Amino acid sequence: MKSTPKREPTGEKAARVTDWDDDLREASLSSDLVFAGRVIRVRTDRVRLPDGCEAVREVVEHPGGVAIVPLLAPDAVVLVRQYRHAVGEPIWEIPAGKLESGEAPEVCGRREL
């Protein structure tokens, strides 16, 4: 799974944010693959919470996507109408698409427009 690099804060803010983040982190104990499809993978992770308790997290891995909000004028947005199987009917939406392996988001956005 590809993740976006995090910008690390610096100086006094870095110490505050890092301390705060440490109180929220969950330690991974185990991971089990539940489903592997052409586009997504689903897994369950057992984690230890900051308070010491254990929990299960259901994680969907997706290659990522891009959504574009094309403005024709300050008050005019371009929408596309597409059939969506999960909804069972055509819906209006902003142009969007799945990132291909190694594809830059800008390239994907241009393709979807």
LUMLOFI-157859 format. One record per atom (N, C-alpha, C): residue number from 1; residue in three letters; atom name; x, y, z. Coordinates in steps of 0.001 Angstrom, whole numbers, plus 500000, padded with zeros to 6 digits. Layout:
<nufis>
<nufi num="NUM" residuo="ALA" atomo="CA" x="X" y="Y" z="Z"/>
...
</nufis>
This chain:
<nufis>
<nufi num="1" residuo="MET" atomo="N" x="500847" y="498833" z="500000"/>
<nufi num="1" residuo="MET" atomo="CA" x="500000" y="500000" z="500000"/>
<nufi num="1" residuo="MET" atomo="C" x="500895" y="501234" z="500000"/>
<nufi num="2" residuo="LYS" atomo="N" x="500610" y="502174" z="499130"/>
<nufi num="2" residuo="LYS" atomo="CA" x="501388" y="503395" z="499019"/>
<nufi num="2" residuo="LYS" atomo="C" x="500826" y="504442" z="499967"/>
<nufi num="3" residuo="SER" atomo="N" x="501689" y="505091" z="500722"/>
<nufi num="3" residuo="SER" atomo="CA" x="501208" y="506120" z="501638"/>
<nufi num="3" residuo="SER" atomo="C" x="501875" y="507439" z="501311"/>
<nufi num="4" residuo="THR" atomo="N" x="501213" y="508522" z="501670"/>
<nufi num="4" residuo="THR" atomo="CA" x="501739" y="509855" z="501456"/>
<nufi num="4" residuo="THR" atomo="C" x="502747" y="510179" z="502549"/>
<nufi num="5" residuo="PRO" atomo="N" x="503940" y="510667" z="502172"/>
<nufi num="5" residuo="PRO" atomo="CA" x="504920" y="511011" z="503205"/>
<nufi num="5" residuo="PRO" atomo="C" x="504376" y="512092" z="504128"/>
<nufi num="6" residuo="LYS" atomo="N" x="504646" y="511950" z="505427"/>
<nufi num="6" residuo="LYS" atomo="CA" x="504203" y="512926" z="506411"/>
<nufi num="6" residuo="LYS" atomo="C" x="505230" y="514032" z="506528"/>
<nufi num="7" residuo="ARG" atomo="N" x="504771" y="515285" z="506600"/>
<nufi num="7" residuo="ARG" atomo="CA" x="505661" y="516408" z="506856"/>
<nufi num="7" residuo="ARG" atomo="C" x="505865" y="516486" z="508354"/>
<nufi num="8" residuo="GLU" atomo="N" x="507101" y="516423" z="508773"/>
<nufi num="8" residuo="GLU" atomo="CA" x="507408" y="516458" z="510203"/>
<nufi num="8" residuo="GLU" atomo="C" x="507527" y="517906" z="510668"/>
<nufi num="9" residuo="PRO" atomo="N" x="506838" y="518272" z="511761"/>
<nufi num="9" residuo="PRO" atomo="CA" x="506976" y="519617" z="512309"/>
<nufi num="9" residuo="PRO" atomo="C" x="508363" y="519806" z="512922"/>
<nufi num="10" residuo="THR" atomo="N" x="508751" y="521051" z="513076"/>
<nufi num="10" residuo="THR" atomo="CA" x="510069" y="521346" z="513640"/>
<nufi num="10" residuo="THR" atomo="C" x="509933" y="522226" z="514880"/>
<nufi num="11" residuo="GLY" atomo="N" x="511026" y="522323" z="515630"/>
<nufi num="11" residuo="GLY" atomo="CA" x="511084" y="523216" z="516789"/>
<nufi num="11" residuo="GLY" atomo="C" x="510168" y="522790" z="517917"/>
<nufi num="12" residuo="GLU" atomo="N" x="509661" y="523795" z="518660"/>
<nufi num="12" residuo="GLU" atomo="CA" x="508803" y="523541" z="519821"/>
<nufi num="12" residuo="GLU" atomo="C" x="507544" y="522781" z="519424"/>
<nufi num="13" residuo="LYS" atomo="N" x="507001" y="523112" z="518238"/>
<nufi num="13" residuo="LYS" atomo="CA" x="505798" y="522438" z="517767"/>
<nufi num="13" residuo="LYS" atomo="C" x="506077" y="520948" z="517553"/>
<nufi num="14" residuo="ALA" atomo="N" x="507266" y="520607" z="517103"/>
<nufi num="14" residuo="ALA" atomo="CA" x="507614" y="519200" z="516869"/>
<nufi num="14" residuo="ALA" atomo="C" x="507506" y="518404" z="518160"/>
<nufi num="15" residuo="ALA" atomo="N" x="508011" y="518940" z="519249"/>
<nufi num="15" residuo="ALA" atomo="CA" x="507958" y="518231" z="520525"/>
<nufi num="15" residuo="ALA" atomo="C" x="506511" y="518041" z="520974"/>
<nufi num="16" residuo="ARG" atomo="N" x="505705" y="519081" z="520843"/>
<nufi num="16" residuo="ARG" atomo="CA" x="504290" y="518986" z="521247"/>
<nufi num="16" residuo="ARG" atomo="C" x="503545" y="517959" z="520403"/>
<nufi num="17" residuo="VAL" atomo="N" x="503694" y="518031" z="519068"/>
<nufi num="17" residuo="VAL" atomo="CA" x="502968" y="517125" z="518176"/>
<nufi num="17" residuo="VAL" atomo="C" x="503451" y="515699" z="518353"/>
<nufi num="18" residuo="THR" atomo="N" x="504738" y="515489" z="518454"/>
<nufi num="18" residuo="THR" atomo="CA" x="505274" y="514141" z="518617"/>
<nufi num="18" residuo="THR" atomo="C" x="504781" y="513517" z="519909"/>
<nufi num="19" residuo="ASP" atomo="N" x="504825" y="514259" z="521024"/>
<nufi num="19" residuo="ASP" atomo="CA" x="504330" y="513735" z="522298"/>
<nufi num="19" residuo="ASP" atomo="C" x="502857" y="513372" z="522190"/>
<nufi num="20" residuo="TRP" atomo="N" x="502091" y="514231" z="521581"/>
<nufi num="20" residuo="TRP" atomo="CA" x="500660" y="514006" z="521430"/>
<nufi num="20" residuo="TRP" atomo="C" x="500413" y="512775" z="520555"/>
<nufi num="21" residuo="ASP" atomo="N" x="501142" y="512661" z="519444"/>
<nufi num="21" residuo="ASP" atomo="CA" x="500975" y="511523" z="518546"/>
<nufi num="21" residuo="ASP" atomo="C" x="501308" y="510214" z="519246"/>
<nufi num="22" residuo="ASP" atomo="N" x="502325" y="510207" z="520090"/>
<nufi num="22" residuo="ASP" atomo="CA" x="502709" y="508979" z="520785"/>
<nufi num="22" residuo="ASP" atomo="C" x="501588" y="508458" z="521662"/>
<nufi num="23" residuo="ASP" atomo="N" x="500791" y="509344" z="522210"/>
<nufi num="23" residuo="ASP" atomo="CA" x="499674" y="508931" z="523055"/>
<nufi num="23" residuo="ASP" atomo="C" x="498548" y="508290" z="522249"/>
<nufi num="24" residuo="LEU" atomo="N" x="498581" y="508433" z="520930"/>
<nufi num="24" residuo="LEU" atomo="CA" x="497518" y="507914" z="520072"/>
<nufi num="24" residuo="LEU" atomo="C" x="497913" y="506654" z="519303"/>
<nufi num="25" residuo="ARG" atomo="N" x="499195" y="506354" z="519255"/>
<nufi num="25" residuo="ARG" atomo="CA" x="499671" y="505243" z="518421"/>
<nufi num="25" residuo="ARG" atomo="C" x="499186" y="503897" z="518927"/>
<nufi num="26" residuo="GLU" atomo="N" x="498900" y="503020" z="517963"/>
<nufi num="26" residuo="GLU" atomo="CA" x="498496" y="501649" z="518262"/>
<nufi num="26" residuo="GLU" atomo="C" x="499595" y="500718" z="517765"/>
<nufi num="27" residuo="ALA" atomo="N" x="499994" y="499764" z="518588"/>
<nufi num="27" residuo="ALA" atomo="CA" x="501043" y="498809" z="518208"/>
<nufi num="27" residuo="ALA" atomo="C" x="500401" y="497607" z="517516"/>
<nufi num="28" residuo="SER" atomo="N" x="500914" y="497263" z="516344"/>
<nufi num="28" residuo="SER" atomo="CA" x="500390" y="496119" z="515589"/>
<nufi num="28" residuo="SER" atomo="C" x="500867" y="494820" z="516228"/>
<nufi num="29" residuo="LEU" atomo="N" x="499928" y="493922" z="516512"/>
<nufi num="29" residuo="LEU" atomo="CA" x="500255" y="492628" z="517119"/>
<nufi num="29" residuo="LEU" atomo="C" x="500192" y="491504" z="516095"/>
<nufi num="30" residuo="SER" atomo="N" x="499210" y="491560" z="515194"/>
<nufi num="30" residuo="SER" atomo="CA" x="499080" y="490545" z="514144"/>
<nufi num="30" residuo="SER" atomo="C" x="498228" y="491097" z="513027"/>
<nufi num="31" residuo="SER" atomo="N" x="498313" y="490442" z="511859"/>
<nufi num="31" residuo="SER" atomo="CA" x="497551" y="490865" z="510698"/>
<nufi num="31" residuo="SER" atomo="C" x="497148" y="489631" z="509905"/>
<nufi num="32" residuo="ASP" atomo="N" x="495879" y="489546" z="509519"/>
<nufi num="32" residuo="ASP" atomo="CA" x="495387" y="488423" z="508729"/>
<nufi num="32" residuo="ASP" atomo="C" x="494701" y="488930" z="507477"/>
<nufi num="33" residuo="LEU" atomo="N" x="495115" y="488411" z="506322"/>
<nufi num="33" residuo="LEU" atomo="CA" x="494494" y="488769" z="505055"/>
<nufi num="33" residuo="LEU" atomo="C" x="493141" y="488077" z="504960"/>
<nufi num="34" residuo="VAL" atomo="N" x="492096" y="488858" z="504733"/>
<nufi num="34" residuo="VAL" atomo="CA" x="490735" y="488336" z="504643"/>
<nufi num="34" residuo="VAL" atomo="C" x="490316" y="488163" z="503194"/>
<nufi num="35" residuo="PHE" atomo="N" x="490708" y="489113" z="502333"/>
<nufi num="35" residuo="PHE" atomo="CA" x="490297" y="489099" z="500933"/>
<nufi num="35" residuo="PHE" atomo="C" x="491350" y="489799" z="500097"/>
<nufi num="36" residuo="ALA" atomo="N" x="491633" y="489245" z="498917"/>
<nufi num="36" residuo="ALA" atomo="CA" x="492535" y="489894" z="497959"/>
<nufi num="36" residuo="ALA" atomo="C" x="491855" y="489891" z="496601"/>
<nufi num="37" residuo="GLY" atomo="N" x="491479" y="491072" z="496124"/>
<nufi num="37" residuo="GLY" atomo="CA" x="490827" y="491206" z="494828"/>
<nufi num="37" residuo="GLY" atomo="C" x="491746" y="491889" z="493833"/>
<nufi num="38" residuo="ARG" atomo="N" x="491183" y="492265" z="492697"/>
<nufi num="38" residuo="ARG" atomo="CA" x="491980" y="492939" z="491665"/>
<nufi num="38" residuo="ARG" atomo="C" x="492350" y="494364" z="492074"/>
<nufi num="39" residuo="VAL" atomo="N" x="491485" y="495008" z="492835"/>
<nufi num="39" residuo="VAL" atomo="CA" x="491699" y="496414" z="493187"/>
<nufi num="39" residuo="VAL" atomo="C" x="492005" y="496598" z="494671"/>
<nufi num="40" residuo="ILE" atomo="N" x="491336" y="495868" z="495535"/>
<nufi num="40" residuo="ILE" atomo="CA" x="491517" y="496069" z="496972"/>
<nufi num="40" residuo="ILE" atomo="C" x="491951" y="494783" z="497667"/>
<nufi num="41" residuo="ARG" atomo="N" x="492499" y="494975" z="498863"/>
<nufi num="41" residuo="ARG" atomo="CA" x="492769" y="493880" z="499800"/>
<nufi num="41" residuo="ARG" atomo="C" x="492121" y="494277" z="501121"/>
<nufi num="42" residuo="VAL" atomo="N" x="491612" y="493295" z="501844"/>
<nufi num="42" residuo="VAL" atomo="CA" x="491014" y="493550" z="503148"/>
<nufi num="42" residuo="VAL" atomo="C" x="491738" y="492676" z="504162"/>
<nufi num="43" residuo="ARG" atomo="N" x="492099" y="493283" z="505291"/>
<nufi num="43" residuo="ARG" atomo="CA" x="492772" y="492525" z="506341"/>
<nufi num="43" residuo="ARG" atomo="C" x="492211" y="492938" z="507692"/>
<nufi num="44" residuo="THR" atomo="N" x="492384" y="492057" z="508675"/>
<nufi num="44" residuo="THR" atomo="CA" x="492059" y="492406" z="510050"/>
<nufi num="44" residuo="THR" atomo="C" x="493366" y="492451" z="510822"/>
<nufi num="45" residuo="ASP" atomo="N" x="493558" y="493508" z="511568"/>
<nufi num="45" residuo="ASP" atomo="CA" x="494755" y="493692" z="512383"/>
<nufi num="45" residuo="ASP" atomo="C" x="494366" y="493693" z="513853"/>
<nufi num="46" residuo="ARG" atomo="N" x="495108" y="492959" z="514665"/>
<nufi num="46" residuo="ARG" atomo="CA" x="494951" y="493036" z="516118"/>
<nufi num="46" residuo="ARG" atomo="C" x="495994" y="494038" z="516585"/>
<nufi num="47" residuo="VAL" atomo="N" x="495558" y="495005" z="517395"/>
<nufi num="47" residuo="VAL" atomo="CA" x="496448" y="496075" z="517856"/>
<nufi num="47" residuo="VAL" atomo="C" x="496355" y="496224" z="519366"/>
<nufi num="48" residuo="ARG" atomo="N" x="497434" y="496777" z="519931"/>
<nufi num="48" residuo="ARG" atomo="CA" x="497421" y="497161" z="521349"/>
<nufi num="48" residuo="ARG" atomo="C" x="497218" y="498664" z="521385"/>
<nufi num="49" residuo="LEU" atomo="N" x="496181" y="499088" z="522087"/>
<nufi num="49" residuo="LEU" atomo="CA" x="495849" y="500506" z="522217"/>
<nufi num="49" residuo="LEU" atomo="C" x="496791" y="501175" z="523210"/>
<nufi num="50" residuo="PRO" atomo="N" x="496875" y="502495" z="523160"/>
<nufi num="50" residuo="PRO" atomo="CA" x="497750" y="503209" z="524097"/>
<nufi num="50" residuo="PRO" atomo="C" x="497461" y="502904" z="525563"/>
<nufi num="51" residuo="ASP" atomo="N" x="496204" y="502542" z="525890"/>
<nufi num="51" residuo="ASP" atomo="CA" x="495870" y="502239" z="527287"/>
<nufi num="51" residuo="ASP" atomo="C" x="496158" y="500785" z="527660"/>
<nufi num="52" residuo="GLY" atomo="N" x="496735" y="500005" z="526712"/>
<nufi num="52" residuo="GLY" atomo="CA" x="497096" y="498620" z="526985"/>
<nufi num="52" residuo="GLY" atomo="C" x="496065" y="497597" z="526551"/>
<nufi num="53" residuo="CYS" atomo="N" x="494853" y="498028" z="526261"/>
<nufi num="53" residuo="CYS" atomo="CA" x="493817" y="497098" z="525791"/>
<nufi num="53" residuo="CYS" atomo="C" x="494115" y="496669" z="524361"/>
<nufi num="54" residuo="GLU" atomo="N" x="493523" y="495557" z="523943"/>
<nufi num="54" residuo="GLU" atomo="CA" x="493659" y="495088" z="522570"/>
<nufi num="54" residuo="GLU" atomo="C" x="492367" y="495350" z="521812"/>
<nufi num="55" residuo="ALA" atomo="N" x="492489" y="495560" z="520501"/>
<nufi num="55" residuo="ALA" atomo="CA" x="491331" y="495795" z="519638"/>
<nufi num="55" residuo="ALA" atomo="C" x="491617" y="495203" z="518263"/>
<nufi num="56" residuo="VAL" atomo="N" x="490564" y="495032" z="517480"/>
<nufi num="56" residuo="VAL" atomo="CA" x="490698" y="494548" z="516104"/>
<nufi num="56" residuo="VAL" atomo="C" x="490335" y="495691" z="515165"/>
<nufi num="57" residuo="ARG" atomo="N" x="491152" y="495900" z="514154"/>
<nufi num="57" residuo="ARG" atomo="CA" x="490916" y="496929" z="513141"/>
<nufi num="57" residuo="ARG" atomo="C" x="490683" y="496232" z="511799"/>
<nufi num="58" residuo="GLU" atomo="N" x="489653" y="496636" z="511073"/>
<nufi num="58" residuo="GLU" atomo="CA" x="489391" y="496140" z="509731"/>
<nufi num="58" residuo="GLU" atomo="C" x="489950" y="497170" z="508762"/>
<nufi num="59" residuo="VAL" atomo="N" x="490896" y="496735" z="507925"/>
<nufi num="59" residuo="VAL" atomo="CA" x="491635" y="497654" z="507070"/>
<nufi num="59" residuo="VAL" atomo="C" x="491391" y="497303" z="505605"/>
<nufi num="60" residuo="VAL" atomo="N" x="491027" y="498308" z="504802"/>
<nufi num="60" residuo="VAL" atomo="CA" x="490895" y="498145" z="503358"/>
<nufi num="60" residuo="VAL" atomo="C" x="492100" y="498808" z="502714"/>
<nufi num="61" residuo="GLU" atomo="N" x="492889" y="498033" z="501978"/>
<nufi num="61" residuo="GLU" atomo="CA" x="494037" y="498575" z="501255"/>
<nufi num="61" residuo="GLU" atomo="C" x="493595" y="498870" z="499829"/>
<nufi num="62" residuo="HIS" atomo="N" x="493840" y="500070" z="499385"/>
<nufi num="62" residuo="HIS" atomo="CA" x="493446" y="500537" z="498043"/>
<nufi num="62" residuo="HIS" atomo="C" x="494626" y="501299" z="497463"/>
<nufi num="63" residuo="PRO" atomo="N" x="494852" y="501228" z="496158"/>
<nufi num="63" residuo="PRO" atomo="CA" x="496011" y="501905" z="495579"/>
<nufi num="63" residuo="PRO" atomo="C" x="495937" y="503425" z="495618"/>
<nufi num="64" residuo="GLY" atomo="N" x="494787" y="503965" z="495969"/>
<nufi num="64" residuo="GLY" atomo="CA" x="494640" y="505419" z="496028"/>
<nufi num="64" residuo="GLY" atomo="C" x="493874" y="505929" z="494825"/>
<nufi num="65" residuo="GLY" atomo="N" x="493441" y="507138" z="494917"/>
<nufi num="65" residuo="GLY" atomo="CA" x="492668" y="507719" z="493834"/>
<nufi num="65" residuo="GLY" atomo="C" x="492802" y="509227" z="493825"/>
<nufi num="66" residuo="VAL" atomo="N" x="492214" y="509815" z="492809"/>
<nufi num="66" residuo="VAL" atomo="CA" x="492246" y="511263" z="492636"/>
<nufi num="66" residuo="VAL" atomo="C" x="490836" y="511720" z="492312"/>
<nufi num="67" residuo="ALA" atomo="N" x="490418" y="512813" z="492912"/>
<nufi num="67" residuo="ALA" atomo="CA" x="489142" y="513448" z="492588"/>
<nufi num="67" residuo="ALA" atomo="C" x="489426" y="514893" z="492213"/>
<nufi num="68" residuo="ILE" atomo="N" x="488745" y="515375" z="491195"/>
<nufi num="68" residuo="ILE" atomo="CA" x="488961" y="516726" z="490676"/>
<nufi num="68" residuo="ILE" atomo="C" x="487658" y="517512" z="490804"/>
<nufi num="69" residuo="VAL" atomo="N" x="487768" y="518778" z="491208"/>
<nufi num="69" residuo="VAL" atomo="CA" x="486597" y="519660" z="491243"/>
<nufi num="69" residuo="VAL" atomo="C" x="486816" y="520721" z="490162"/>
<nufi num="70" residuo="PRO" atomo="N" x="486387" y="520424" z="488916"/>
<nufi num="70" residuo="PRO" atomo="CA" x="486599" y="521391" z="487825"/>
<nufi num="70" residuo="PRO" atomo="C" x="485593" y="522546" z="487895"/>
<nufi num="71" residuo="LEU" atomo="N" x="486116" y="523753" z="487972"/>
<nufi num="71" residuo="LEU" atomo="CA" x="485276" y="524947" z="488034"/>
<nufi num="71" residuo="LEU" atomo="C" x="485251" y="525626" z="486671"/>
<nufi num="72" residuo="LEU" atomo="N" x="484052" y="525826" z="486112"/>
<nufi num="72" residuo="LEU" atomo="CA" x="483915" y="526571" z="484862"/>
<nufi num="72" residuo="LEU" atomo="C" x="483817" y="528063" z="485146"/>
<nufi num="73" residuo="ALA" atomo="N" x="483293" y="528387" z="486312"/>
<nufi num="73" residuo="ALA" atomo="CA" x="483141" y="529756" z="486795"/>
<nufi num="73" residuo="ALA" atomo="C" x="483063" y="529653" z="488315"/>
<nufi num="74" residuo="PRO" atomo="N" x="483114" y="530772" z="489021"/>
<nufi num="74" residuo="PRO" atomo="CA" x="483060" y="530692" z="490481"/>
<nufi num="74" residuo="PRO" atomo="C" x="481851" y="529916" z="491020"/>
<nufi num="75" residuo="ASP" atomo="N" x="480764" y="529885" z="490254"/>
<nufi num="75" residuo="ASP" atomo="CA" x="479564" y="529198" z="490738"/>
<nufi num="75" residuo="ASP" atomo="C" x="479137" y="528039" z="489831"/>
<nufi num="76" residuo="ALA" atomo="N" x="480064" y="527507" z="489026"/>
<nufi num="76" residuo="ALA" atomo="CA" x="479723" y="526409" z="488107"/>
<nufi num="76" residuo="ALA" atomo="C" x="480761" y="525292" z="488207"/>
<nufi num="77" residuo="VAL" atomo="N" x="480308" y="524113" z="488628"/>
<nufi num="77" residuo="VAL" atomo="CA" x="481170" y="522944" z="488799"/>
<nufi num="77" residuo="VAL" atomo="C" x="480783" y="521886" z="487766"/>
<nufi num="78" residuo="VAL" atomo="N" x="481779" y="521195" z="487210"/>
<nufi num="78" residuo="VAL" atomo="CA" x="481521" y="520105" z="486273"/>
<nufi num="78" residuo="VAL" atomo="C" x="481290" y="518818" z="487056"/>
<nufi num="79" residuo="LEU" atomo="N" x="480179" y="518143" z="486763"/>
<nufi num="79" residuo="LEU" atomo="CA" x="479884" y="516838" z="487336"/>
<nufi num="79" residuo="LEU" atomo="C" x="479735" y="515827" z="486213"/>
<nufi num="80" residuo="VAL" atomo="N" x="479939" y="514558" z="486526"/>
<nufi num="80" residuo="VAL" atomo="CA" x="479720" y="513479" z="485557"/>
<nufi num="80" residuo="VAL" atomo="C" x="478656" y="512556" z="486122"/>
<nufi num="81" residuo="ARG" atomo="N" x="477917" y="511917" z="485235"/>
<nufi num="81" residuo="ARG" atomo="CA" x="476884" y="510971" z="485671"/>
<nufi num="81" residuo="ARG" atomo="C" x="477360" y="509580" z="485287"/>
<nufi num="82" residuo="GLN" atomo="N" x="477476" y="508714" z="486295"/>
<nufi num="82" residuo="GLN" atomo="CA" x="477969" y="507360" z="486061"/>
<nufi num="82" residuo="GLN" atomo="C" x="477122" y="506370" z="486849"/>
<nufi num="83" residuo="TYR" atomo="N" x="476989" y="505173" z="486285"/>
<nufi num="83" residuo="TYR" atomo="CA" x="476310" y="504109" z="487000"/>
<nufi num="83" residuo="TYR" atomo="C" x="477266" y="503571" z="488054"/>
<nufi num="84" residuo="ARG" atomo="N" x="476794" y="503411" z="489273"/>
<nufi num="84" residuo="ARG" atomo="CA" x="477589" y="502846" z="490363"/>
<nufi num="84" residuo="ARG" atomo="C" x="476860" y="501626" z="490904"/>
<nufi num="85" residuo="HIS" atomo="N" x="477455" y="500456" z="490717"/>
<nufi num="85" residuo="HIS" atomo="CA" x="476837" y="499206" z="491113"/>
<nufi num="85" residuo="HIS" atomo="C" x="476482" y="499188" z="492598"/>
<nufi num="86" residuo="ALA" atomo="N" x="477362" y="499714" z="493444"/>
<nufi num="86" residuo="ALA" atomo="CA" x="477109" y="499696" z="494892"/>
<nufi num="86" residuo="ALA" atomo="C" x="475845" y="500465" z="495256"/>
<nufi num="87" residuo="VAL" atomo="N" x="475514" y="501496" z="494502"/>
<nufi num="87" residuo="VAL" atomo="CA" x="474322" y="502295" z="494752"/>
<nufi num="87" residuo="VAL" atomo="C" x="473126" y="501727" z="493974"/>
<nufi num="88" residuo="GLY" atomo="N" x="473410" y="501062" z="492877"/>
<nufi num="88" residuo="GLY" atomo="CA" x="472367" y="500446" z="492070"/>
<nufi num="88" residuo="GLY" atomo="C" x="471709" y="501357" z="491064"/>
<nufi num="89" residuo="GLU" atomo="N" x="472321" y="502508" z="490820"/>
<nufi num="89" residuo="GLU" atomo="CA" x="471758" y="503450" z="489854"/>
<nufi num="89" residuo="GLU" atomo="C" x="472815" y="504478" z="489456"/>
<nufi num="90" residuo="PRO" atomo="N" x="472545" y="505225" z="488385"/>
<nufi num="90" residuo="PRO" atomo="CA" x="473473" y="506302" z="488022"/>
<nufi num="90" residuo="PRO" atomo="C" x="473430" y="507420" z="489065"/>
<nufi num="91" residuo="ILE" atomo="N" x="474588" y="508028" z="489323"/>
<nufi num="91" residuo="ILE" atomo="CA" x="474654" y="509156" z="490264"/>
<nufi num="91" residuo="ILE" atomo="C" x="475515" y="510263" z="489670"/>
<nufi num="92" residuo="TRP" atomo="N" x="475307" y="511473" z="490154"/>
<nufi num="92" residuo="TRP" atomo="CA" x="476152" y="512611" z="489778"/>
<nufi num="92" residuo="TRP" atomo="C" x="477344" y="512650" z="490724"/>
<nufi num="93" residuo="GLU" atomo="N" x="478530" y="512893" z="490179"/>
<nufi num="93" residuo="GLU" atomo="CA" x="479736" y="512952" z="491006"/>
<nufi num="93" residuo="GLU" atomo="C" x="480791" y="513814" z="490328"/>
<nufi num="94" residuo="ILE" atomo="N" x="481791" y="514222" z="491117"/>
<nufi num="94" residuo="ILE" atomo="CA" x="482918" y="514928" z="490524"/>
<nufi num="94" residuo="ILE" atomo="C" x="483794" y="513896" z="489809"/>
<nufi num="95" residuo="PRO" atomo="N" x="484524" y="514293" z="488760"/>
<nufi num="95" residuo="PRO" atomo="CA" x="485405" y="513348" z="488077"/>
<nufi num="95" residuo="PRO" atomo="C" x="486447" y="512783" z="489049"/>
<nufi num="96" residuo="ALA" atomo="N" x="486619" y="511472" z="489010"/>
<nufi num="96" residuo="ALA" atomo="CA" x="487554" y="510808" z="489914"/>
<nufi num="96" residuo="ALA" atomo="C" x="487989" y="509485" z="489303"/>
<nufi num="97" residuo="GLY" atomo="N" x="489130" y="508981" z="489767"/>
<nufi num="97" residuo="GLY" atomo="CA" x="489602" y="507698" z="489272"/>
<nufi num="97" residuo="GLY" atomo="C" x="490666" y="507092" z="490154"/>
<nufi num="98" residuo="LYS" atomo="N" x="490919" y="505819" z="489925"/>
<nufi num="98" residuo="LYS" atomo="CA" x="491911" y="505053" z="490688"/>
<nufi num="98" residuo="LYS" atomo="C" x="493303" y="505307" z="490123"/>
<nufi num="99" residuo="LEU" atomo="N" x="494257" y="505485" z="491024"/>
<nufi num="99" residuo="LEU" atomo="CA" x="495656" y="505617" z="490610"/>
<nufi num="99" residuo="LEU" atomo="C" x="496174" y="504273" z="490113"/>
<nufi num="100" residuo="GLU" atomo="N" x="496851" y="504283" z="488979"/>
<nufi num="100" residuo="GLU" atomo="CA" x="497522" y="503082" z="488497"/>
<nufi num="100" residuo="GLU" atomo="C" x="498872" y="502988" z="489202"/>
<nufi num="101" residuo="SER" atomo="N" x="499462" y="501818" z="489219"/>
<nufi num="101" residuo="SER" atomo="CA" x="500741" y="501607" z="489909"/>
<nufi num="101" residuo="SER" atomo="C" x="501802" y="502583" z="489390"/>
<nufi num="102" residuo="GLY" atomo="N" x="502385" y="503360" z="490300"/>
<nufi num="102" residuo="GLY" atomo="CA" x="503444" y="504303" z="489943"/>
<nufi num="102" residuo="GLY" atomo="C" x="502957" y="505577" z="489272"/>
<nufi num="103" residuo="GLU" atomo="N" x="501664" y="505741" z="489106"/>
<nufi num="103" residuo="GLU" atomo="CA" x="501121" y="506904" z="488402"/>
<nufi num="103" residuo="GLU" atomo="C" x="501099" y="508130" z="489308"/>
<nufi num="104" residuo="ALA" atomo="N" x="501474" y="509268" z="488758"/>
<nufi num="104" residuo="ALA" atomo="CA" x="501412" y="510535" z="489495"/>
<nufi num="104" residuo="ALA" atomo="C" x="499952" y="510982" z="489582"/>
<nufi num="105" residuo="PRO" atomo="N" x="499542" y="511543" z="490713"/>
<nufi num="105" residuo="PRO" atomo="CA" x="498160" y="512014" z="490845"/>
<nufi num="105" residuo="PRO" atomo="C" x="497751" y="513000" z="489756"/>
<nufi num="106" residuo="GLU" atomo="N" x="498676" y="513862" z="489327"/>
<nufi num="106" residuo="GLU" atomo="CA" x="498356" y="514840" z="488281"/>
<nufi num="106" residuo="GLU" atomo="C" x="497992" y="514153" z="486977"/>
<nufi num="107" residuo="VAL" atomo="N" x="498686" y="513053" z="486653"/>
<nufi num="107" residuo="VAL" atomo="CA" x="498417" y="512300" z="485426"/>
<nufi num="107" residuo="VAL" atomo="C" x="497037" y="511652" z="485514"/>
<nufi num="108" residuo="CYS" atomo="N" x="496736" y="511076" z="486645"/>
<nufi num="108" residuo="CYS" atomo="CA" x="495426" y="510460" z="486858"/>
<nufi num="108" residuo="CYS" atomo="C" x="494324" y="511513" z="486737"/>
<nufi num="109" residuo="GLY" atomo="N" x="494527" y="512658" z="487344"/>
<nufi num="109" residuo="GLY" atomo="CA" x="493526" y="513731" z="487281"/>
<nufi num="109" residuo="GLY" atomo="C" x="493256" y="514177" z="485865"/>
<nufi num="110" residuo="ARG" atomo="N" x="494310" y="514347" z="485068"/>
<nufi num="110" residuo="ARG" atomo="CA" x="494134" y="514740" z="483670"/>
<nufi num="110" residuo="ARG" atomo="C" x="493364" y="513661" z="482897"/>
<nufi num="111" residuo="ARG" atomo="N" x="493682" y="512413" z="483166"/>
<nufi num="111" residuo="ARG" atomo="CA" x="492996" y="511305" z="482484"/>
<nufi num="111" residuo="ARG" atomo="C" x="491506" y="511325" z="482798"/>
<nufi num="112" residuo="GLU" atomo="N" x="491154" y="511590" z="484045"/>
<nufi num="112" residuo="GLU" atomo="CA" x="489753" y="511566" z="484445"/>
<nufi num="112" residuo="GLU" atomo="C" x="488958" y="512755" z="483891"/>
<nufi num="113" residuo="LEU" atomo="N" x="489652" y="513862" z="483622"/>
<nufi num="113" residuo="LEU" atomo="CA" x="488963" y="515004" z="483012"/>
<nufi num="113" residuo="LEU" atomo="C" x="488717" y="514722" z="481542"/>
</nufis>
